[in-house]
Amino acid sequence: MKISLRSLCLTAAFALALGSNAHGFEENFDDATELPAGFKIAKGDWKVADGALIGAELEADHHAAAISFGPKNTDSEIRFKFRLDGADFLHVSLNHAKGHLFRIIFDPETGVSINKDKDKKDPESKAIKLGARKGPISKGEWHDVVIKISGKNVSAKIDDGQAVDVSHPGLATEKTGYRLIVKGSSVTVDDIRITAAKNGE
């Protein structure tokens, strides 16, 4: 595990942009033989192998695999790469203090979409698709992802394609960190880097 001092020790402005008591986060798994500190498994089988993070659903869980990481934040940017090794999908999910908030969905058949999650405490609440970019995502190949969160705005881009840009007032709140959600077996993830979002992006 290599986490630079620069990524752990933030300037005052950087910390303010991410939120109080927040830190930057960087992990490339190069020297890791087990899950690094800061990664917490909720469901599924997660391990580090060949310098990357691998996640797969466990049938016994009756639930998609899920792992959380990263600092609390309000506005942030995450960059990483992933490879679909047979999984049905990869979600990047963000919660707030009261539960699910929104997620970015990478589906090999339909492409990239951003959904606001339903409020499980409200029986009338429903998930809302805020935006999408249609097009298949190839399996067995690496894809680069950039997700930017700034106030009520979220942008998600895969490789050099057109970004999915959405806006919803409910997104402008503190998030508890990031989660990866995997359906099926498996997804490989590498080179995770979380920083403060840049103004105007």
C-alpha positions in Angstrom: 0.0 0.0 0.0 1.3 3.4 -1.0 -0.4 6.4 0.5 1.6 9.6 0.1 2.0 12.1 2.9 0.7 14.7 0.4 -2.6 12.8 0.1 -3.0 12.5 3.8 -2.0 16.0 5.0 -4.3 18.5 3.4 -4.1 22.2 3.3 -6.9 24.1 5.1 -8.6 25.0 1.8 -8.5 21.4 0.6 -10.0 20.1 3.8 -12.7 22.8 3.7 -13.7 21.8 0.2 -14.1 18.2 1.1 -15.8 18.9 4.4 -14.7 19.2 8.0 -12.4 16.4 9.4 -12.0 15.1 5.8 -8.8 13.8 4.2 -7.7 13.1 0.7 -7.5 9.5 -0.3 -5.2 7.6 -2.7 -4.6 3.9 -3.2 -3.0 2.0 -6.0 -2.7 -1.4 -4.2 0.8 -2.0 -5.6 2.3 -3.2 -2.4 -0.8 -4.5 -0.7 -1.4 -8.1 0.1 -4.6 -7.5 2.0 -7.3 -4.9 2.1 -5.7 -1.5 3.1 -6.8 0.5 6.0 -9.9 2.6 5.1 -11.7 -0.1 3.2 -14.7 -1.7 4.9 -16.5 -4.7 3.5 -20.3 -4.7 3.8 -21.2 -7.6 1.6 -19.4 -9.9 -0.9 -15.9 -11.2 -1.4 -13.2 -8.5 -1.6 -9.5 -9.1 -1.9 -6.3 -7.6 -3.2 -4.5 -9.6 -5.9 -1.9 -8.7 -8.5 -1.8 -5.0 -7.4 -5.6 -4.4 -7.7 -8.8 -4.7 -5.7 -11.2 -7.5 -6.8 -14.8 -7.6 -5.8 -17.4 -10.4 -6.4 -20.9 -11.1 -5.1 -21.4 -14.0 -2.8 -24.5 -16.1 -3.4 -25.0 -16.7 0.3 -25.4 -12.9 0.9 -28.4 -12.6 -1.4 -27.1 -9.1 -2.0 -24.7 -7.4 -4.3 -21.1 -7.1 -3.1 -20.4 -3.7 -1.4 -17.3 -2.0 0.0 -16.9 1.5 1.4 -13.9 3.8 1.5 -12.8 7.4 1.4 -13.5 10.4 3.5 -16.7 12.2 4.3 -17.2 14.9 1.7 -19.6 17.4 0.2 -17.7 18.3 -3.0 -15.1 15.9 -4.3 -13.6 14.3 -7.4 -12.8 10.6 -7.7 -10.7 9.0 -10.4 -10.1 5.3 -10.8 -10.0 2.5 -13.4 -12.0 -0.7 -13.5 -12.3 -3.9 -15.5 -15.5 -5.9 -15.8 -14.5 -9.6 -15.5 -17.9 -11.1 -15.8 -19.9 -8.9 -13.4 -23.4 -7.7 -14.3 -22.6 -4.1 -13.3 -20.5 -1.8 -11.1 -22.1 1.0 -9.1 -20.3 3.9 -7.4 -22.7 4.8 -4.6 -22.8 7.7 -2.2 -24.8 7.8 0.9 -25.7 10.6 3.3 -26.2 10.4 7.0 -29.9 9.2 6.6 -29.2 6.5 4.0 -28.8 6.1 0.3 -28.4 9.3 -1.8 -27.3 8.6 -5.4 -25.2 6.3 -7.6 -23.4 6.2 -10.8 -24.1 2.9 -12.7 -21.7 1.3 -15.2 -23.6 -1.4 -17.1 -21.8 -3.3 -19.8 -25.0 -3.4 -22.0 -26.6 0.0 -21.5 -23.7 2.3 -20.6 -23.4 5.0 -17.9 -26.3 6.5 -15.9 -26.7 8.5 -12.7 -29.7 7.7 -10.4 -30.9 9.5 -7.3 -31.8 6.7 -4.8 -35.2 6.3 -3.3 -35.7 7.1 0.4 -36.3 3.8 2.0 -38.1 5.5 4.9 -40.6 7.0 2.6 -43.0 4.4 0.9 -43.9 7.0 -1.7 -40.3 7.6 -2.7 -38.9 6.2 -6.0 -35.5 6.1 -7.6 -35.0 8.8 -10.3 -32.8 8.5 -13.3 -31.2 11.9 -13.6 -29.2 11.2 -16.8 -27.5 8.6 -18.9 -25.1 8.0 -21.8 -26.1 4.9 -23.8 -23.4 2.6 -25.2 -21.9 -0.7 -24.3 -18.9 -1.0 -21.9 -16.6 -3.7 -23.0 -15.7 -6.5 -20.6 -12.2 -7.7 -20.0 -10.7 -4.3 -20.7 -9.6 -1.4 -18.4 -11.8 1.7 -18.3 -10.8 5.1 -16.8 -13.5 6.9 -14.8 -13.7 10.5 -13.5 -16.6 11.5 -11.3 -17.0 15.1 -10.1 -19.4 16.3 -7.4 -20.0 20.0 -6.8 -23.0 21.2 -4.9 -26.1 19.9 -6.7 -24.1 18.9 -9.8 -22.6 15.6 -10.6 -20.6 14.6 -13.7 -19.4 11.1 -14.7 -17.2 10.2 -17.6 -15.8 6.9 -18.7 -12.6 6.8 -20.9 -12.7 9.8 -23.4 -16.4 9.7 -24.0 -19.1 12.3 -23.4 -19.7 13.0 -19.7 -23.1 12.4 -18.1 -23.9 15.7 -16.4 -26.9 16.0 -13.9 -28.2 18.4 -11.4 -30.6 17.9 -8.4 -30.8 20.0 -5.2 -30.9 16.9 -3.1 -27.4 16.0 -4.0 -25.9 19.1 -2.3 -25.3 17.6 1.1 -22.5 15.9 3.0 -21.7 12.4 1.8 -20.4 9.6 4.2 -17.8 8.5 1.6 -17.8 6.2 -1.4 -19.0 2.7 -2.0 -18.4 0.2 -4.8 -21.3 -2.1 -5.5 -20.8 -5.3 -7.7 -23.4 -7.7 -9.0 -22.0 -11.0 -10.1 -18.4 -12.0 -10.5 -16.2 -10.0 -10.7 -14.9 -6.5 -11.0 -11.2 -5.4 -10.7 -10.5 -1.8 -9.6 -7.2 0.1 -9.4 -5.6 3.5 -8.9 -8.2 5.2 -6.8 -7.7 8.9 -6.1 -10.1 11.2 -4.3 -9.5 15.0 -4.2 -11.4 18.2 -3.6 -13.6 19.1 -6.6 -12.4 22.1 -8.6 -14.6 25.2 -8.6 -16.7 25.4 -11.7 -16.2 21.8 -12.7 
